[in-house]
Amino acid sequence: MKCDTCGRDVPEVRRVVVAPGYDRALAKPVYNCPECYEKKEKAKKYNTPENK
């Protein structure tokens, strides 16, 4: 599988579709390797300290 963010070939990719305050069910799917996934999750508004 290929990470859509960094382009590396990896054995596993991840995608968040629906979470509190985040709904991408109709958006173009973007799959990330575990490293890119963690970076993107930390940057999302619903994961910032003021929203927890």
N, C-alpha and C positions, 0 to 999 in steps of 0.2 A: 504494500500500500504506500501511497505517497502523501506526505503532509502538504496541504494546500497553502500553508503559510511559509515554511522554509524550503519546501521542495525535496526534502530528504526521503529516501525509501526507508520505511520503518515497518515493523511487524504489527503495530497497533496504531490506530487513529481514534480520535474522540470528537464528539460534537454535542453541544448543549442546544436543545431545541426550545424547551420551555423551562423557565425558572421564575421565581417571584419577580415581577417587574420586567421580565424578558421573555418575549415570544417571537421566535423566528420560524414558526411552523411553515410559513409560506415563502420564506426567503431562500435564496440559492444556498444549498448546503456547502459548508466549509468544514473540512475535516483536518484536525491537527494532531501532530505527534504529541506524546505526553509533555515534552518540554514547552512547546508552543501553547498547548492547552493551558498549562499552569500560568504562563505569562498573561495570556488573554483573560483568564478567569480573574486573576488578581486585579486587572485593569478595569473590569466591568463595574459600572456604577452600583449595581445591587450588591457587590462584594466589598464596597468601601466601608471603612469603620463607621462613618456616620449613618450608614444604612443597615447596620447589623443590629 
